[in-house]
């Protein structure tokens, strides 16, 4: 009987350890994808808040998140500027969108 009990306890510990160390996949509850032009960008500490034209949401992302640029530039979220055309993917939570991916599609640079 003791052997059976010890075997059950050992199996429970092994299953519990396996569950704790297993990969957890994050499910997105309300995904959103938008392509638009940036109206304004504000940085507050480690957070970048982006407002897009014709969008009522605040788009929030950490400033060190990489921005994929189609022309090969190495950019981060803090490098975004008003007037940039972007493709964003995130998770909508009422009036705030937490961004996961940002792609810079077009940046117009005026030379003087």
C-alpha positions in Angstrom: 0.0 0.0 0.0 2.9 2.4 0.8 4.5 1.7 -2.5 1.2 2.5 -4.3 0.8 5.8 -2.3 4.5 6.8 -3.0 4.0 6.1 -6.7 0.9 8.3 -6.8 2.7 11.1 -5.0 5.7 10.9 -7.4 3.4 10.9 -10.4 1.5 13.9 -9.1 4.8 15.8 -8.5 6.1 14.9 -12.0 2.8 16.1 -13.7 2.8 19.3 -11.6 6.4 20.1 -12.5 5.7 19.4 -16.2 2.7 21.7 -16.1 4.7 24.5 -14.4 7.6 24.3 -16.9 5.5 23.8 -20.0 5.1 26.6 -22.6 2.1 28.7 -22.2 0.5 30.2 -25.2 -1.1 33.6 -24.8 -4.5 33.8 -26.5 -5.6 37.2 -27.8 -9.0 38.0 -26.6 -9.8 40.8 -29.1 -7.3 41.1 -31.9 -7.2 44.2 -34.1 -5.2 45.1 -37.2 -5.1 48.7 -38.6 -3.2 50.5 -41.3 -3.1 54.3 -40.9 -1.0 57.4 -40.5 0.3 58.5 -37.2 -1.3 61.7 -35.9 0.9 62.1 -32.8 3.4 60.2 -30.6 4.0 60.7 -26.9 6.6 59.0 -24.7 6.0 58.7 -21.0 8.7 56.7 -19.2 8.9 53.3 -20.9 5.6 53.6 -22.7 4.9 55.1 -26.1 1.3 56.2 -26.9 0.4 56.6 -30.5 -2.7 58.2 -31.9 -3.7 57.4 -35.5 -5.9 59.4 -37.8 -9.6 58.4 -37.7 -9.1 56.0 -34.8 -10.6 56.7 -31.4 -8.1 54.4 -29.6 -4.9 55.0 -27.7 -2.2 52.6 -29.1 0.2 51.7 -26.3 3.6 49.9 -26.7 6.9 49.7 -24.8 9.5 52.0 -26.3 12.0 49.2 -26.9 9.7 47.2 -29.1 11.2 46.7 -32.6 9.5 48.3 -35.5 9.8 46.4 -38.8 10.7 48.8 -41.6 10.2 47.8 -45.2 13.3 49.7 -46.2 15.6 47.9 -43.8 16.0 50.6 -41.1 16.5 49.5 -37.5 13.8 51.3 -35.6 12.2 51.1 -32.2 8.7 52.3 -31.1 10.3 55.4 -29.6 11.6 56.4 -33.1 8.2 56.7 -34.7 7.1 60.2 -35.8 3.9 62.0 -36.7 3.2 61.5 -40.4 4.5 57.9 -40.6 2.3 55.3 -42.2 2.1 52.2 -40.2 0.5 48.8 -40.0 -0.2 47.8 -36.4 -1.4 44.6 -34.8 -2.5 44.4 -31.2 -5.2 43.5 -28.6 -8.1 45.9 -28.2 -9.1 46.5 -24.5 -12.0 49.0 -24.4 -10.4 52.2 -25.6 -6.7 51.1 -25.5 -4.9 48.9 -27.9 -1.8 47.1 -26.6 0.4 46.7 -29.7 2.3 43.5 -30.5 3.7 44.2 -34.0 4.4 47.5 -35.8 5.4 47.8 -39.4 6.6 51.2 -40.8 5.3 51.3 -44.3 6.2 54.8 -45.4 8.1 57.7 -43.9 8.3 60.9 -45.9 11.6 62.9 -45.3 11.7 66.5 -46.4 15.2 67.7 -47.3 16.0 71.4 -47.1 
